[in-house]
Amino acid sequence: MGGWRQVSGGWGCSGRAGGRGAGRESRGAGAPAPPAAELALRRRLPPRLPRRPGDVYVNMQTDFKAQLSRCQKLLGPGGGCAEICIHGLGLAINRAINIALQLQAGGAGALRLAANTSTVPLADGLEPQGDADGRPPLAQARNNSAIHIRVCRVAPPP
Amino acid sequence: MSNAREKKRAKKMRNQPASVTLSSDCGPCHSGIQHHNGGSRSFQTPKPDLHPDASAAETPANYQHHSPGPSYRKEQYFSKGQNRAERGRGRGGRQNVSQEMPKYVTASTFARARAAEINAMLKAVTQKSSNSLVFQTLPRHMRRRAMSHNIKRLPRRLREIARKEAEKAVHQKKEHSKNKCRKARRRHINLVVEFNRRQKKNIWLETHIWHAKRFHMVKKWGYCLGDRPTTKSYRACYRAMTKHCLLQDLSYYCCLELNGKEEELLKVLARMCSIDTGPTFAAVPCLSGRLQGSLVLYRADRYPEDLLGPITFIWKPKHVSGITSETRQLWIWTHPSLKQDILTELRTVFQCSEPVETCSPEPIVTLLQEEKQTDVVMIVGKKRKREDNEGEKAVPVKKIIGDGTRVPLQSYCWTSQTTGVVISDLTMEILRYRLIGPLSHCVLTEALKTASIQTEMADSETELNNWWVENCKNSERVSLHQRQEAIFELLQGISSPSEIAAGTILGLTVGDPRVNLPKKRSKAMPNPEKYQDNEKVRQLLLEGVPVECAHSFIWDQTICKNVTENKIPEQDLNHMRSELLVPGSQLDLGPCESKIPILLVQQPGKVAGEDRPGWGSGWDICVPKGWGMAFWIPFVYRGARVGGLQEGLKHSEYKRTPHVPNDFPDCPAGIQFAKELKNILLEKFKRRPPAKRANYVKLGTLAPFLCPWGQLTRDWEIRNKAQEESVITSSADSESCATEKQIPCEPKPGQIIEDSQGDVVEEMTQIQNLCKEDGAATSSDFFVLRNRKLLKQLSARCQPSCGKGQRVRSASKLGQKEMTEDALLPMFKCYPRVLVWVSLSLLRKGSPELHAMICIPTQEDLLQLSKDQLFCGPQEPKHSDIFKHKILKLKERKKRETNGKALESGASDALEAKAVEEPKELILGLWPDSLPDLTSHCSRILLGFVTQGDFSLAAGCGEALGFVNLTGLLHMLSSQPADKKGLVLLRTPASLQYRFARLSIEV
């Protein structure tokens, strides 16, 4: 995979990509207090790294075509990127793969793909809805799958 | 037309001497002949005769040489003039006289007559008719620069007049005290005196001067605040909020401190808030001091009415390195417009009436008094300078730090005899800055460096840092400081503040931020190398900041005072900088460097709703007073963009949170705000000519400037009563719908079902009890629904269930709550006059405005929408202006009245009385005060109004926030098909076009 850094996270507002439904209600696990604290689950943003110019974070809200054309522009003559990284998290993995394949199909053999998968640790904030003391944790950890596809040009453009 | 012309002429002739009749006498005969040959009257002037005579008399002759021009012009004018008859009369008389040629002219009488005329004419020439200054009357090519200032630039003949005018102007100008030259005025000491004087009325923030140079300033809530930058930066500020960092000075927020036993405080405070609206003061994470809490305060035992306003609060952490303190300290941060209400309510509830002299504000008071005295010295005489020369005896004038409007002898701290609770008003004692945006971590960590451990005093004489040295002797505390430091360092590895738990508090002691100020303004960028320490960051994200790390010395008044007083002045710092061996190198103050306790509070961004989670999150930083600019400039130099009140408003709009005090129509400050806004808008409306402004009567807009919430709820109540039967049938329908929906969904674990059902039932009985208790009160006034459970149910019902997956999800999410729909309706009916905070996003075109109307679409509208995807929305038919005639009539009558009064003043008493009993004033294009039924005035039924609305840069479409009536909302939802639930129509006040919008309630 060359010198590509293993990116462990970094999803913009990939809205529904990771986990669904904010405000899902769950019960404080193992809360001994009789009126168990009702908790609201609030998704937090996935951790992300500072963005380089060639990083594209795929999400499910933006139009597919727009995301594709953005990648094409980056790879194109004026884009200034020899290689780009397409990151997809959770639900957006499919779309990330789709974009990469579309790029390759449209690139007439000039593009090479290299895919990497990883697991991203996520945190969901738990907000108590009342005053009841269950001493719940502030957040819940969960993991989600992610894909990082490196797209680079094989031959310099004519 | 002719009237206007006459008037114009009258004005022109105003200063003409009455005795002089124009033209005839002085006009030379040829003019008369030449130009009036067409006219029937051929009048002759005595001029031809005059000629030989005139040579004898000198003056007339002189005059005559000059005359042809003007007289000629006058003739011209007259020939064009309208009032020929009049002229004819005048001329006719003269014609008779001049019919026969005089045989002789007596020189003396003739000269006398001419002399009078000449005098009059001279007088007319010297007396200018317009009220312009003399140099303004000069033709353009004779004007010179700075003419008004320097009379020597005027032509000599005008100088005398100009001098007189200038003298007059000087007298008219009000006496101003700046008899000093500019240099003297700008001298630091005089500047400080002047600034101190100017901030006696309105409080200045410490960043005032900085803001005043860059912002449009407004006087609001007793403060001078920056409204918006003078540069064009609307979009740039938005970008800063989303991608970089926006800085705001929130020091005008007021801090109220409560000191007392924990149970005592909680017991009383519980009366002022309700668990229904969310976690209260007693919520465990808040009570321990780990998190900042936020809630809405009500008057004691008055929930859900009598709102006081939203607040945030921070408890001082309980255990300060092992010492368990029984008394707790609580900070309540409020908006200044709500402060007075909350403070008085707190004082009555806690029975705090005894002013405390020895308490915290005392030093400030003395300080202020000192200032006062020095001011007095300054004002009494201008001996200040002399005193300075004499010796250093004079007390140097101090800059006002803190609240400059405080009355020195008044106390700002009260205690209660019975409970021992102490309430103090810490307004302007603690500064608060807000950093919004993902790069706020970078800005914070680059600008602030944690204080170094110091075990020896720099100088035994000063008190500088003595508290810190004391602190550093305790190893436990040193380790605490190191832990805080470690957490602060970790922030660099977190890309957005929204990844941290909402309301996290981190206490810190930092070094002087002015020391490592970069030379140029630069932008702090995240450093990828800092993102390596994954394990610790994960722990921080999951577990939050430990309780003990929330401790800060800023809670200690004496330390704050010490820090404020021992600040190294900017001047000394610059001096030290200039004496560095290598110019431009880092300044190292060593033990002299001040240590400042600060408090960092995480501000959660957008928490409600599905999209853009965590948008607009950031950090609040609390700094002891006096250190405002010392922290401000480093932040700005790290690339933070500064926003004002407008940016704050936009921030809350994009976050879809209610803004204080605009969006709290049921609290006194909100009502006051609405009234002021109405007056401003009305004045603006009235300034335009009637033909150039919107006629709101024709547009069917009943209340374009003020949302009549009271009447809206009342109208819906009446409407609801009238439609009771139909509502019941529809509710039955919806019930059957609900049960249908219930079938496919898999019920969740039984426990929850029971629980939520139990909750609801319990809730219902509770509410019904409540309604019974104060049935009279509920009918008297409206309030806003803030019960979280009810809002959640409502928001679930507002969601459309079109897609299959979504349907299942919503059904499973709502679980059993929809089953209780039939139970819900009567429960909501117990709230007959309730408003609900909703957010709306437009489906297609349109950007909503302030006070836009939210209406219920008819079945046909929805049908048309489903047929045609590009359907923008229906149009409101034009209304007729029924008041236009009345206004015209009134106008006429008034005119007649004034005429009549001019004739006979005594007889118009009856008329006057009539005029008084007429409606106060009718303004063309506005409804008079008594509005008809709001809901059914237009073709679509009115549901509510928009309080904030604009094109949202964050969502990319028009978005609005506002309130709707609960009864109306339920009525609408029950009649809408499942896939079109929550669709409403929006109409801006000055338009007839309705636009479709989706309504949602975010909890």
Interface residues (C-beta under 8 A of the other chain):
Chain A: S8 G10 C13 G15 R16 R20 G21 A22 G23 R24 R27 R42 R43 R44 L45 P47 R48 L49 P50 Q61 P121 A123 G125 E127 P128 Q129 G130 D131 D133 R135 P137 L138 A139 Q140 A141
Chain B: I275 G278 P279 T280 A282 A283 V284 P285 I494 S495 S496 S498 E499 A501 A502 M525 P526 N527 P528 Y531 N534 V537 R538 L541 L542 E543 G544 V607 A608 G609 E610 D611 R612 P613 G614 W615 I752 R788 K792 R809 K813 V1003
